[in-house]
Amino acid sequence: MKEDTEHFSGRDNLELRSRARQFARENILPMAEELDRNPVYPMSLILKAVREGFGIVSREYGESGYSTGDQAIIVEEFAWVCAGITAALTVHEAAAIPIRLSGSPEQQREIFAKMAEGKLFTMAFTEPHCGSDITAIKTLASYRDGEYYLSGCKSLVSNIDVSDYFLVYAKIEGENDRDLYPFVVSRQANNLTVSEPEAKLGQKACAIGRLELDGVGVKESMRLGAHHHGIDSVRRIFSITRTWVAALSIGVARRALEISSAYAGERTAFGVPIWKNQAVGHVIADMAVALEAAKLLTYEAAYTVDKGCDTGIMSSYAKLFASEAANDICGKAVQILGGYGIMSAYHVEKLYRDIKICQIYDGTSQIQREIIVRDLMHSMKQENQ
């Protein structure tokens, strides 16, 4: 397979991949281990990435001109170095998607101007009682005297330590229970409690925490989704972000395969490099096949999103397969390195910790399987009618 999958994007992928790879290895790599031990949001690094053209959101128009395939390339190359730093960048970038999809021209101008000033945004979907079932969201907005007042709790909110604004998804009192609206909530809002970052397994440069909203007032102009709201609008967001999760998984898996393959070529047992023992060599072959399959599926999903012919199903295929394959590859990498696999100096233990969350966020693997089988059965039913 040709590494850069030129079929999937109108831009010069070889050039973009080369630039992203160089930036990541020169700028992200020196910080990755330290930020894993002492998590601090890498603000200067994020701003530098945006200045050098790797931000998905442009400063003026709310989009950079990158296709979803191009975005996946940037995410993949950055994640090869550090999944946590990559997540910290893409969380802010992902917040631009609902603004672009659901915001009026006036709202877009106002919000993207804040982004251009360096203000950080993040989405707040998940609640303590519901994760993947977004229809069960209980955060409620009640309207009076020209403002909405939000009450509820959001958990697992990314970039909790640095975000200036939160896109809080809520239902509106008295309206259709399946309609969800994003509200732009300032960190400084009255009656909003922002928790400290919570300890977690991996991707530590991207902190998570909770929001408590107890009648938080939001101007009517900061309610998005007058024309695009509800479950379908959320699915449109996920069709893009799940592709990014798949690309992130590929980057981590690539690194794990490279490290374990190099080790298997240097380490000897019974007089030969260990890759020549089938018990190890065939495992590496399986890792390589799974990685290539994940690449093809991920960039095909990006292509369908860019062509506007994806309802989100291909992104679910890609997110499910790539995250599952990457977890398996990273686990096998630890096993191939043996005792060294759990040592920080050999890096695969960090990859192993970082990759697990990719099976969970943006819809768990179990939820992706539900989406896929329902789509499959619905398609078969229509074909047989």
Disulfide bonds with the S-S distance in Angstrom:
none
